[in-house]
Amino acid sequence: DFFGGGGSRTRQRKGSNLRIKLKLTLDEIANGTEKKIKVHRLIRAEGVTFKQCPTCGGSGQMRKVVNTMLGQMVSTTSCNSCGGSGQVVDKRPAGVDSSGLVSKEDLISVKIPAGVGEGVQLAMQGKGNEAPGGGAAGDLLIVIEEAEDKVLKRDGNNIIYDLHISFID
C-alpha cells in the first residue's frame, strides 16, 4: 500500500524453474513425439519442520521507521532471514539443505507437438523445483534443439534434399 496502511501479508514463495535442452531429430520434429526424460529436481524432504521466523515474527516483512523533520517515514521490505515467507527451517535430517529440500531424480514424460522449431521453449507447470517451506513448485522449461540430419536440411518450414544428377539422367 502506498501510505503504509495495508495489512501484513506473507508472500507465498514459488520454487525455481528448471531449464533443460532436448535434442530432436528431423523426423521427431515433423511428426511430433513423446519423450521420457530424467530430471534432477529439488523436493521437500521428509522429516523437515518449520517454525515462525524470529526476525520478522512470521510476517515476512521488516518495517523501518525513520524520523525526519517532516515526521516519521516508514518503509517495508522483505525479511532477509526467511525471504518473505515468514518461516524458517526448525529441524532437518542429514543430507537436507538449509531450505529443507533434497535432490531427487524424476522420470517425466513430455509430449512434443509436431512442427516445433529450433529454440522453441515448452513449459510444464509444477515440474520444476519445489518451494522451501511450501508454496507452488516451479516450472520445467524445455528448450528444443534440432539434431543435424545427414541427408535432409531444414529451412524454416521447408525441407531441402540435395540430389546430384548427371546430365544423362
Disulfide bonds with the S-S distance in Angstrom:
none
